């Protein structure tokens, strides 16, 4: 029987991303969390709207939601992590690294057009907090955390399931790979963070206290003031769990709040 020594074991483990993410001792060295040279990773989690309707930029919107706190964690290349409160409107100013017309597809995101069709319009710019990111500064956008269960949506007026929505595990967090040659400006330019000094950035907008056993359903209504629906489709929807996933979704080692079997707030995309 061939034996494998510790060094060979670690080498083999490093090539198995899913396994290394699932083992806390090796989570921080997972290849899934390592940004490419010249790229800074921006992770986004919580009650955040992702506006994909503008051909020139992506806008992250933090809707008005009492009891929620918006923070930015900055993990520098050197030094200790810093946490800042996100206030007002911010923007990324960076060197282009991709074509502005590159399509961004994240199947796990909730899309408002799945409920209200292609004519639904976004007013993310009216959110009290926003971060605008030029599309040509983005290398990729991917889901990094999924809900442990599959979800569908039902109408609040009739209780009927929305047939146009495909039940699935939903994105709990996404990663946006940005050009490092630039700056994140927050609070109208009062705060400036050079992207090349950060290993990663983490935006989180979640409730400060858990007030119910189903915060996902309770908080989803905060999105509706920022979308314009066709008159014939002027109804609200709420998420409903349809069953546990066949296996747990691995989580990388990070600072996001994690509660077993509870989805706190999930991102939504418009249109």
N, C-alpha and C positions, 0 to 999 in steps of 0.2 A: 504494500500500500504506500503510495507516494505521500510524503508529508509536505506541508507548505509552511514556510517560516513567516514570521510577523511581517517582514518587509514585503514579501511576495503577496501576503494577504491584503495589506494596505494598497498595494499597487493594483491588485485585481478589484478591490472595492471602489477605488477611485474611478474606475471605468463604468461603474453601475450607478447611474445618477439616482434612480428611484430608491435603491437600497441605501445609499449614503445619506439621502435626505431623511430617511425614516429613522436613522440612528443618531440620537442627539450628540454623541461624542464627535461625529464627523460632519454634522450639519453645516458648520460654518465653512467647510472646504468643498461643499457640493459644487460641481461644475455648473449647476443651474443658477447659482447665485453669483457667479463670477462674470463681471462685465468684460466685453472685448476691449482691447486697447483703443483709447480715444473715445470711449463710451462711458457714460455715468448712468446708473440705473435709478429710475424714479418709481417707487412702489406706491400704489394708491389703494386704499381700503376704506370701506364704510359707506355712509350715505352720500355718495358722490355721483353727479351726473357727468357723463362723458359725451360731449357734443361732437359728433362725427359728421355733421352736415355742412361744415364750412370747408371748401376745397383748399384753403390756404393754411388753416390751423385747426388744432384740436383744443377745445376749451374744457377744463375741469370746473364744474360748478358745485359749490357747497350751499345747498338750499337752506332757507331759514328753518331751523329745527330746534326749538327750546330743549335744553337739557343735553345737547350735543356739544362736543368740544373739538375744534379743528386744530391739529398740531402738525408741525413739520419736524421730523427727526433728521438730523444731519450726522452721518457717520463719516468723519474725515479720514483722509489717508493717514494722517498722523494725529494723535490726540484722542480725546474722549468725545463720546456722542453728545450732541446738544439738541435740546428740544425747544422749538419756538412756537408761539401761538400764531396761527394764520389769520390775518386781518385784511379786509378789503380785497383789492384786485392786484394780481401779480402776473408776471410774464417771464417766459424763457427767451433770452436773446443769445443765439448761438450760431456757429458756423454750419452751413448746410452740409448734410452727409447723405442725403437721399433725394429722390425726385419728389417734388411737391404733390404729384398726382398719384403717388403710390397708394394702392388700396390698403386699408387697415381693416382686417377682419378678425374679430375675437368671438367665436361662436358661443362661448359661455356667457357673454354679457346679455342682460335683459335688454331687448330693443323695444322702445315704445311703439314702433311701427308694427310690431307683432300684435298689438292690441287695436291700434287705431289707423293702420294703413300708411301708405307712403305720403299722405297729405298732412300728417301730423307735423307741427312746427315747434322748434325749440326756442325758449327765451332764457337760455342759460346765462346770458350776459346780465340778467336781472337778479341773479343770485347775489347775496351779500358778500360772498367770497368766491373768487375765480382765479384760475391760473391758465393763461393762454400759451400754447406751445405751437410754433410753426411746424407744419408737417415735414418740411424739408430738413428739420433738425432731428427727426425721429428715425431710428434704424428699424425698430420693431415694437409691437405691442402684443403682449401675451398674458394669458391668465396664469397666475402662480398659485392660487388657492381656489378650491371649489367647495361648495357646500357639501356636507357629508351625505345629504339626501337629495333626491330629485324633487323638483317643484313644478307645479302647474299654477295657473291663475284663474280666479273666478270673479265674476262681476258682482259688485256690491249691491246692485239694484235687484238682480234676479237670482243671484246665487249660482248661476250657470257657469260651467267651465268655459274658458275662452278657447274655442277650437283652433284659432289661428296661431296659438302659442304652442311651441313644441316643448313638452315636459322634459326636463333635463337637470343635471347638476349646474349650478350657477356660479359665476365668478364672484368669489369673496374678495379677491385682490388681483390687481393686474400689475405688470411691470412694463414701464416705458423706457426703452433704451435711447438715451439722448446723446447728442454730440457733447463731448466734454469741453470743447472750445467755446465756452460761453458763460452766461451768468443767469441765475435765477433771481429775479427782482420781485420782492414782496412789498405789500402795504404801500402801493403807489411809488415804488422805488426807494423807500426809506431803508429797506433791508436788502443787501446785495450779497449773494452767495456764489463765488466762482465755482463752476461745476468741476473744474479740473483739480480742485482741492478736496472733493468729496468722493468717497468710495461708493456711497449710495445715499439716496434721499428717500424718506418715507412720509407720505401724506396719510393721515388717519383722521376720519371724522365719524366718531362713534359716541354713543350716550355715556355720560359720566357715571350714571347709575342705572342699573337694570330695574325697570319698573314693571315688567311683566315677564311671563314665560314664553311669549312669542313676539319679541320686539320687531322681528322682520315684518310681520303683518301690521303691527301697530305703527311703524314708522314709514311705511312705503308711501302713505298719502302725502308726505312732505314734497314729493316730486311734482305733483299735479299742478300747482300754481305756476310752474315754469314750462308747461307745454300747452300748445293750442291744438285742440282736437276738432275734427270735422263735426258739424252740428249734429249729424245723425249718429255719431259715436261718442256722445258726451256722457260717458259713464266712467266710474272709477273701478279699479281692479285691486285685488289683494292676493298675495301668494298663498299657496296651500301645499303642504308637503304631501307627496304621493308615494313615498316609500324610501327605505334606506338604500344607499349605494351598495354595490356588491363588495366593495372593499374601501377602507378608509383612504382619504386623500392625504398623501404625505405633505407635511409642512416643513419648510426650511427653518433653520434656526434664526428667529428674528424677534422683535420686541412687540409685535402686534398682540392684542388681547385675543386669547383663544378660549372658548367655552365649549366643552364637549356637547355635541348634539344640539347646540343653539346657534342659529344664524342671527346675528345681531342686526346688521344692516348690509344690504348687498348693492353693488353698483348698478346703475341703469344708464343705457346709452340712448341718445336721440340723434337722428330720427329713428 
